[in-house]
């Protein structure tokens, strides 16, 4: 599944449930280390709220951690649902 930089920032904040190829169960996204990447939006002004940075998918982190601290590959995600 293709997940953009903006979406990864969003998932770090809202912590959605994700389903992986194996095991076939729902786990909760906790964090993807984006400390070396641009913020959600670049600096803007009062009228222009900043551009959403674009990055090549190959340059983004390949893994994320779930709430149990286990690391998973982003490419193994097959479905995402919001955490209510």
C-alpha positions, 0 to 999 in steps of 0.5 A: 500500500502506498502511504505518503509523507503527509499520511504518515504524519497523520497516522502518527497523530491519530494512530489508526488500526492497520491490517497486515498481510501476515498475520491477518489481524488488526494492529494499532499504528503507534509511530513511524520515525519522521524526525529526519523528514519535513513537517506536515506543512512547510512554513506559510503565511496567514493566507497561504498555509504552506505547501504539503511537502512531496517526497519520493516513496523510496526515500520514506521510512520502510517501517513503523511501530505498533502500540506493543512496540513491534516493528512492521514493514509499511509495505505489508499493510493491506487495509487501514481503518480509523481509530474511533 
